[in-house]
């Protein structure tokens, strides 16, 4: 019988949509922008819009899946 091929880890392609929306920090946390600041902003207070400008650290299983989609894991 011939030699067996070694099992290789599957390489994942980077999800381009996720790459444009998310960033992985140096500590491995997923960073994303807040939703809700694209339109209908005149009725929102300045303080609310200011808070929506900040980035948010995402955690949990969904964040782990996105990090894998980014090719960072």
FIKOL-355237 format. One record per atom (N, C-alpha, C, CB): residue in one letter; x, y, z; atom name. Coordinates in nm, 3 decimals, padded with zeros to 5 digits. Atoms other than C-alpha are relative to their C-alpha. Glycine has a CB too. Example, Ala and Ser with C-alpha at 12.3 -4.5 7.8 and 13.67 -1.06 7.14 Angstrom:
<rs>
{r 'A'; {00.089; -00.119; 00.000}; 'N'},
{r 'A'; {01.230; -00.450; 00.780}; 'CA'},
{r 'A'; {00.090; 00.120; 00.000}; 'C'},
{r 'A'; {-00.099; 00.003; 00.125}; 'CB'},
{r 'S'; {-00.082; -00.119; -00.006}; 'N'},
{r 'S'; {01.367; -00.106; 00.714}; 'CA'},
{r 'S'; {-00.077; 00.109; 00.073}; 'C'},
{r 'S'; {00.041; 00.046; -00.142}; 'CB'},
</rs>
This chain:
<rs>
{r 'X'; {00.083; -00.119; 00.000}; 'N'},
{r 'X'; {00.000; 00.000; 00.000}; 'CA'},
{r 'X'; {00.087; 00.125; 00.000}; 'C'},
{r 'X'; {-00.094; 00.000; 00.121}; 'CB'},
{r 'X'; {-00.073; -00.126; 00.008}; 'N'},
{r 'X'; {00.104; 00.360; -00.061}; 'CA'},
{r 'X'; {-00.002; 00.077; 00.131}; 'C'},
{r 'X'; {-00.057; 00.084; -00.110}; 'CB'},
{r 'X'; {-00.006; -00.084; -00.118}; 'N'},
{r 'X'; {00.179; 00.631; 00.189}; 'CA'},
{r 'X'; {-00.129; 00.079; 00.014}; 'C'},
{r 'X'; {00.121; 00.096; -00.006}; 'CB'},
{r 'X'; {00.119; -00.081; -00.025}; 'N'},
{r 'X'; {-00.110; 00.814; 00.350}; 'CA'},
{r 'X'; {00.037; 00.147; 00.001}; 'C'},
{r 'X'; {-00.068; -00.041; 00.133}; 'CB'},
{r 'X'; {-00.021; -00.144; -00.001}; 'N'},
{r 'X'; {-00.142; 01.186; 00.300}; 'CA'},
{r 'X'; {-00.031; 00.054; 00.139}; 'C'},
{r 'X'; {-00.088; 00.070; -00.107}; 'CB'},
{r 'X'; {00.031; -00.058; -00.132}; 'N'},
{r 'X'; {-00.125; 01.392; 00.621}; 'CA'},
{r 'X'; {-00.125; 00.087; -00.009}; 'C'},
{r 'X'; {00.119; 00.083; 00.054}; 'CB'},
{r 'X'; {00.121; -00.082; -00.002}; 'N'},
{r 'X'; {-00.451; 01.563; 00.722}; 'CA'},
{r 'X'; {00.040; 00.146; 00.018}; 'C'},
{r 'X'; {-00.096; -00.045; 00.114}; 'CB'},
{r 'X'; {-00.030; -00.143; -00.006}; 'N'},
{r 'X'; {-00.432; 01.934; 00.659}; 'CA'},
{r 'X'; {-00.119; 00.076; 00.055}; 'C'},
{r 'X'; {00.038; 00.053; -00.139}; 'CB'},
{r 'X'; {00.106; -00.087; -00.050}; 'N'},
{r 'X'; {-00.628; 02.207; 00.834}; 'CA'},
{r 'X'; {-00.059; 00.078; -00.116}; 'C'},
{r 'X'; {00.054; 00.095; 00.110}; 'CB'},
{r 'X'; {00.068; -00.071; 00.108}; 'N'},
{r 'X'; {-00.886; 02.366; 00.608}; 'CA'},
{r 'X'; {00.028; 00.150; 00.012}; 'C'},
{r 'X'; {-00.153; -00.028; 00.002}; 'CB'},
{r 'X'; {-00.023; -00.144; 00.000}; 'N'},
{r 'X'; {-00.801; 02.722; 00.509}; 'CA'},
{r 'X'; {-00.132; 00.069; -00.033}; 'C'},
{r 'X'; {00.112; 00.040; -00.103}; 'CB'},
{r 'X'; {00.123; -00.076; 00.022}; 'N'},
{r 'X'; {-01.087; 02.971; 00.529}; 'CA'},
{r 'X'; {00.032; 00.129; -00.073}; 'C'},
{r 'X'; {-00.071; 00.030; 00.135}; 'CB'},
{r 'X'; {-00.016; -00.128; 00.068}; 'N'},
{r 'X'; {-01.122; 03.261; 00.291}; 'CA'},
{r 'X'; {-00.057; 00.110; 00.089}; 'C'},
{r 'X'; {-00.071; 00.000; -00.139}; 'CB'},
{r 'X'; {00.047; -00.115; -00.077}; 'N'},
{r 'X'; {-01.167; 03.604; 00.449}; 'CA'},
{r 'X'; {-00.134; 00.045; -00.056}; 'C'},
{r 'X'; {00.104; 00.116; -00.004}; 'CB'},
{r 'X'; {00.131; -00.051; 00.041}; 'N'},
{r 'X'; {-01.528; 03.722; 00.441}; 'CA'},
{r 'X'; {00.014; 00.151; -00.020}; 'C'},
{r 'X'; {-00.111; -00.033; 00.107}; 'CB'},
{r 'X'; {-00.029; -00.140; 00.034}; 'N'},
{r 'X'; {-01.495; 04.058; 00.263}; 'CA'},
{r 'X'; {-00.099; 00.097; 00.063}; 'C'},
{r 'X'; {00.001; 00.018; -00.151}; 'CB'},
{r 'X'; {00.100; -00.086; -00.063}; 'N'},
{r 'X'; {-01.821; 04.200; 00.403}; 'CA'},
{r 'X'; {00.032; 00.023; 00.147}; 'C'},
{r 'X'; {-00.139; -00.059; -00.014}; 'CB'},
{r 'X'; {-00.036; -00.010; -00.142}; 'N'},
{r 'X'; {-01.709; 04.127; 00.759}; 'CA'},
{r 'X'; {00.128; 00.082; 00.017}; 'C'},
{r 'X'; {00.019; -00.140; 00.063}; 'CB'},
{r 'X'; {-00.127; -00.073; -00.007}; 'N'},
{r 'X'; {-01.363; 04.269; 00.689}; 'CA'},
{r 'X'; {-00.023; 00.151; -00.003}; 'C'},
{r 'X'; {00.092; -00.041; -00.117}; 'CB'},
{r 'X'; {00.029; -00.142; 00.011}; 'N'},
{r 'X'; {-01.518; 04.606; 00.601}; 'CA'},
{r 'X'; {-00.072; 00.055; 00.124}; 'C'},
{r 'X'; {-00.084; 00.026; -00.124}; 'CB'},
{r 'X'; {00.083; -00.044; -00.112}; 'N'},
{r 'X'; {-01.738; 04.617; 00.914}; 'CA'},
{r 'X'; {00.063; -00.019; 00.137}; 'C'},
{r 'X'; {-00.129; -00.071; -00.004}; 'CB'},
{r 'X'; {-00.054; 00.036; -00.131}; 'N'},
{r 'X'; {-01.530; 04.466; 01.194}; 'CA'},
{r 'X'; {00.152; 00.008; 00.001}; 'C'},
{r 'X'; {-00.045; -00.139; 00.039}; 'CB'},
{r 'X'; {-00.144; -00.003; -00.020}; 'N'},
{r 'X'; {-01.180; 04.489; 01.336}; 'CA'},
{r 'X'; {00.031; -00.080; 00.126}; 'C'},
{r 'X'; {00.056; 00.147; 00.010}; 'CB'},
{r 'X'; {-00.040; 00.076; -00.118}; 'N'},
{r 'X'; {-01.000; 04.259; 01.579}; 'CA'},
{r 'X'; {00.110; 00.078; 00.071}; 'C'},
{r 'X'; {00.047; -00.145; -00.037}; 'CB'},
{r 'X'; {-00.098; -00.076; -00.077}; 'N'},
{r 'X'; {-00.810; 04.438; 01.857}; 'CA'},
{r 'X'; {00.123; -00.086; 00.029}; 'C'},
{r 'X'; {-00.063; 00.051; 00.132}; 'CB'},
{r 'X'; {-00.123; 00.072; -00.033}; 'N'},
{r 'X'; {-00.461; 04.341; 01.977}; 'CA'},
{r 'X'; {-00.025; -00.108; 00.104}; 'C'},
{r 'X'; {00.107; 00.098; 00.051}; 'CB'},
{r 'X'; {00.033; 00.099; -00.103}; 'N'},
{r 'X'; {-00.619; 04.154; 02.269}; 'CA'},
{r 'X'; {-00.095; -00.107; -00.051}; 'C'},
{r 'X'; {-00.062; 00.069; 00.120}; 'CB'},
{r 'X'; {00.087; 00.102; 00.058}; 'N'},
{r 'X'; {-00.843; 03.955; 02.033}; 'CA'},
{r 'X'; {-00.148; 00.029; 00.012}; 'C'},
{r 'X'; {00.027; -00.131; 00.063}; 'CB'},
{r 'X'; {00.141; -00.038; -00.009}; 'N'},
{r 'X'; {-01.169; 04.143; 02.098}; 'CA'},
{r 'X'; {-00.048; 00.050; -00.136}; 'C'},
{r 'X'; {-00.023; 00.108; 00.109}; 'CB'},
{r 'X'; {00.060; -00.046; 00.125}; 'N'},
{r 'X'; {-01.403; 04.218; 01.810}; 'CA'},
{r 'X'; {-00.055; 00.140; 00.020}; 'C'},
{r 'X'; {-00.112; -00.098; -00.048}; 'CB'},
{r 'X'; {00.047; -00.138; -00.010}; 'N'},
{r 'X'; {-01.466; 04.589; 01.754}; 'CA'},
{r 'X'; {-00.093; 00.029; -00.116}; 'C'},
{r 'X'; {00.119; 00.100; 00.000}; 'CB'},
{r 'X'; {00.097; -00.036; 00.104}; 'N'},
{r 'X'; {-01.766; 04.723; 01.564}; 'CA'},
{r 'X'; {-00.055; 00.140; 00.028}; 'C'},
{r 'X'; {-00.115; -00.104; -00.007}; 'CB'},
{r 'X'; {00.065; -00.131; -00.015}; 'N'},
{r 'X'; {-01.943; 05.055; 01.504}; 'CA'},
{r 'X'; {-00.144; -00.023; 00.047}; 'C'},
{r 'X'; {00.004; 00.082; -00.135}; 'CB'},
{r 'X'; {00.138; 00.008; -00.046}; 'N'},
{r 'X'; {-02.280; 05.125; 01.662}; 'CA'},
{r 'X'; {-00.095; 00.026; -00.117}; 'C'},
{r 'X'; {-00.026; 00.100; 00.114}; 'CB'},
{r 'X'; {00.103; -00.020; 00.102}; 'N'},
{r 'X'; {-02.591; 05.105; 01.446}; 'CA'},
{r 'X'; {-00.091; 00.117; 00.041}; 'C'},
{r 'X'; {-00.083; -00.130; -00.021}; 'CB'},
{r 'X'; {00.102; -00.099; -00.032}; 'N'},
{r 'X'; {-02.857; 05.377; 01.424}; 'CA'},
{r 'X'; {00.039; 00.144; -00.023}; 'C'},
{r 'X'; {-00.039; -00.015; 00.139}; 'CB'},
{r 'X'; {-00.041; -00.138; 00.023}; 'N'},
{r 'X'; {-02.675; 05.684; 01.294}; 'CA'},
{r 'X'; {00.006; 00.033; -00.148}; 'C'},
{r 'X'; {00.136; 00.026; 00.065}; 'CB'},
{r 'X'; {-00.003; -00.022; 00.144}; 'N'},
{r 'X'; {-02.736; 05.665; 00.919}; 'CA'},
{r 'X'; {-00.104; 00.103; -00.046}; 'C'},
{r 'X'; {-00.023; -00.131; -00.072}; 'CB'},
{r 'X'; {00.106; -00.093; 00.042}; 'N'},
{r 'X'; {-03.064; 05.856; 00.892}; 'CA'},
{r 'X'; {-00.093; 00.025; 00.118}; 'C'},
{r 'X'; {-00.080; -00.056; -00.122}; 'CB'},
{r 'X'; {00.093; -00.042; -00.104}; 'N'},
{r 'X'; {-03.344; 06.017; 01.096}; 'CA'},
{r 'X'; {00.073; 00.050; 00.125}; 'C'},
{r 'X'; {-00.094; -00.115; 00.038}; 'CB'},
{r 'X'; {-00.083; -00.047; -00.112}; 'N'},
{r 'X'; {-03.084; 06.194; 01.311}; 'CA'},
{r 'X'; {-00.049; 00.129; 00.063}; 'C'},
{r 'X'; {00.141; 00.019; -00.048}; 'CB'},
{r 'X'; {00.044; -00.129; -00.055}; 'N'},
{r 'X'; {-03.266; 06.522; 01.361}; 'CA'},
{r 'X'; {-00.081; -00.018; 00.128}; 'C'},
{r 'X'; {-00.083; 00.075; -00.104}; 'CB'},
{r 'X'; {00.080; 00.024; -00.121}; 'N'},
{r 'X'; {-03.496; 06.369; 01.622}; 'CA'},
{r 'X'; {00.083; -00.053; 00.116}; 'C'},
{r 'X'; {-00.113; -00.097; -00.031}; 'CB'},
{r 'X'; {-00.086; 00.054; -00.104}; 'N'},
{r 'X'; {-03.204; 06.219; 01.815}; 'CA'},
{r 'X'; {00.080; 00.113; 00.065}; 'C'},
{r 'X'; {00.096; -00.108; -00.058}; 'CB'},
{r 'X'; {-00.075; -00.103; -00.072}; 'N'},
{r 'X'; {-03.025; 06.422; 02.082}; 'CA'},
{r 'X'; {00.148; -00.006; -00.036}; 'C'},
{r 'X'; {-00.019; -00.015; 00.152}; 'CB'},
{r 'X'; {-00.143; -00.007; 00.029}; 'N'},
{r 'X'; {-02.666; 06.533; 02.040}; 'CA'},
{r 'X'; {00.079; -00.101; 00.081}; 'C'},
{r 'X'; {00.052; 00.139; 00.026}; 'CB'},
{r 'X'; {-00.069; 00.096; -00.087}; 'N'},
{r 'X'; {-02.556; 06.319; 02.333}; 'CA'},
{r 'X'; {-00.018; -00.143; -00.051}; 'C'},
{r 'X'; {-00.052; 00.012; 00.146}; 'CB'},
{r 'X'; {00.027; 00.135; 00.054}; 'N'},
{r 'X'; {-02.722; 06.012; 02.181}; 'CA'},
{r 'X'; {00.083; -00.026; -00.125}; 'C'},
{r 'X'; {-00.151; -00.016; -00.032}; 'CB'},
{r 'X'; {-00.080; 00.015; 00.123}; 'N'},
{r 'X'; {-02.552; 06.071; 01.845}; 'CA'},
{r 'X'; {00.148; -00.011; 00.033}; 'C'},
{r 'X'; {-00.024; 00.119; -00.094}; 'CB'},
{r 'X'; {-00.140; 00.006; -00.044}; 'N'},
{r 'X'; {-02.222; 06.124; 02.026}; 'CA'},
{r 'X'; {00.035; -00.141; 00.048}; 'C'},
{r 'X'; {00.025; 00.103; 00.114}; 'CB'},
{r 'X'; {-00.022; 00.136; -00.049}; 'N'},
{r 'X'; {-02.256; 05.786; 02.198}; 'CA'},
{r 'X'; {-00.001; -00.101; -00.115}; 'C'},
{r 'X'; {-00.106; -00.038; 00.103}; 'CB'},
{r 'X'; {00.007; 00.091; 00.115}; 'N'},
{r 'X'; {-02.344; 05.621; 01.865}; 'CA'},
{r 'X'; {00.126; 00.004; -00.087}; 'C'},
{r 'X'; {-00.122; 00.034; -00.085}; 'CB'},
{r 'X'; {-00.126; -00.011; 00.075}; 'N'},
{r 'X'; {-02.009; 05.740; 01.722}; 'CA'},
{r 'X'; {00.106; -00.097; 00.051}; 'C'},
{r 'X'; {00.053; 00.142; 00.008}; 'CB'},
{r 'X'; {-00.103; 00.083; -00.062}; 'N'},
{r 'X'; {-01.812; 05.517; 01.959}; 'CA'},
{r 'X'; {-00.002; -00.142; -00.055}; 'C'},
{r 'X'; {-00.018; -00.003; 00.151}; 'CB'},
{r 'X'; {-00.008; 00.141; 00.036}; 'N'},
{r 'X'; {-01.690; 05.168; 01.877}; 'CA'},
{r 'X'; {-00.032; -00.084; 00.124}; 'C'},
{r 'X'; {00.140; -00.036; -00.057}; 'CB'},
{r 'X'; {00.042; 00.089; -00.107}; 'N'},
{r 'X'; {-01.813; 04.873; 02.083}; 'CA'},
{r 'X'; {00.077; -00.131; -00.012}; 'C'},
{r 'X'; {-00.154; -00.026; -00.006}; 'CB'},
{r 'X'; {-00.067; 00.131; -00.002}; 'N'},
{r 'X'; {-01.625; 04.558; 02.187}; 'CA'},
{r 'X'; {-00.108; -00.108; 00.009}; 'C'},
{r 'X'; {00.101; -00.011; 00.120}; 'CB'},
{r 'X'; {00.099; 00.107; 00.009}; 'N'},
{r 'X'; {-01.831; 04.253; 02.092}; 'CA'},
{r 'X'; {00.061; -00.127; 00.059}; 'C'},
{r 'X'; {-00.047; -00.022; -00.147}; 'CB'},
{r 'X'; {-00.049; 00.124; -00.060}; 'N'},
{r 'X'; {-01.801; 03.927; 02.288}; 'CA'},
{r 'X'; {-00.101; -00.112; -00.026}; 'C'},
{r 'X'; {00.025; 00.018; 00.152}; 'CB'},
{r 'X'; {00.093; 00.113; 00.010}; 'N'},
{r 'X'; {-01.959; 03.584; 02.289}; 'CA'},
{r 'X'; {00.022; -00.084; -00.124}; 'C'},
{r 'X'; {-00.141; 00.051; 00.003}; 'CB'},
{r 'X'; {-00.012; 00.097; 00.109}; 'N'},
{r 'X'; {-02.019; 03.313; 02.034}; 'CA'},
{r 'X'; {-00.011; 00.064; -00.137}; 'C'},
{r 'X'; {-00.106; -00.106; 00.014}; 'CB'},
{r 'X'; {00.014; -00.068; 00.129}; 'N'},
{r 'X'; {-02.129; 03.547; 01.756}; 'CA'},
{r 'X'; {00.131; 00.069; -00.038}; 'C'},
{r 'X'; {-00.117; 00.102; 00.004}; 'CB'},
{r 'X'; {-00.128; -00.067; 00.024}; 'N'},
{r 'X'; {-01.807; 03.746; 01.792}; 'CA'},
{r 'X'; {00.105; -00.101; -00.043}; 'C'},
{r 'X'; {00.047; 00.075; 00.126}; 'CB'},
{r 'X'; {-00.096; 00.106; 00.035}; 'N'},
{r 'X'; {-01.606; 03.423; 01.775}; 'CA'},
{r 'X'; {-00.017; -00.042; -00.146}; 'C'},
{r 'X'; {-00.016; -00.121; 00.093}; 'CB'},
{r 'X'; {00.028; 00.038; 00.138}; 'N'},
{r 'X'; {-01.777; 03.329; 01.447}; 'CA'},
{r 'X'; {00.049; 00.106; -00.098}; 'C'},
{r 'X'; {-00.150; -00.024; -00.020}; 'CB'},
{r 'X'; {-00.042; -00.110; 00.088}; 'N'},
{r 'X'; {-01.705; 03.670; 01.296}; 'CA'},
{r 'X'; {00.153; 00.006; -00.007}; 'C'},
{r 'X'; {-00.056; 00.135; 00.051}; 'CB'},
{r 'X'; {-00.148; 00.002; -00.001}; 'N'},
{r 'X'; {-01.338; 03.651; 01.403}; 'CA'},
{r 'X'; {00.051; -00.111; -00.090}; 'C'},
{r 'X'; {00.054; -00.018; 00.145}; 'CB'},
{r 'X'; {-00.037; 00.110; 00.090}; 'N'},
{r 'X'; {-01.316; 03.316; 01.223}; 'CA'},
{r 'X'; {-00.024; 00.041; -00.144}; 'C'},
{r 'X'; {-00.080; -00.128; 00.034}; 'CB'},
{r 'X'; {00.030; -00.047; 00.137}; 'N'},
{r 'X'; {-01.482; 03.473; 00.915}; 'CA'},
{r 'X'; {00.102; 00.101; -00.049}; 'C'},
{r 'X'; {-00.140; 00.062; -00.006}; 'CB'},
{r 'X'; {-00.103; -00.097; 00.036}; 'N'},
{r 'X'; {-01.217; 03.745; 00.924}; 'CA'},
{r 'X'; {00.135; -00.067; -00.026}; 'C'},
{r 'X'; {00.014; 00.103; 00.111}; 'CB'},
{r 'X'; {-00.125; 00.071; 00.020}; 'N'},
{r 'X'; {-00.946; 03.481; 00.915}; 'CA'},
{r 'X'; {00.102; 00.029; 00.107}; 'C'},
{r 'X'; {00.057; 00.033; -00.132}; 'CB'},
{r 'X'; {-00.091; -00.037; -00.106}; 'N'},
{r 'X'; {-00.796; 03.594; 01.246}; 'CA'},
{r 'X'; {00.026; -00.115; 00.097}; 'C'},
{r 'X'; {-00.055; 00.119; 00.075}; 'CB'},
{r 'X'; {-00.015; 00.110; -00.097}; 'N'},
{r 'X'; {-00.842; 03.267; 01.437}; 'CA'},
{r 'X'; {00.077; -00.116; -00.062}; 'C'},
{r 'X'; {-00.136; -00.048; 00.049}; 'CB'},
</rs>
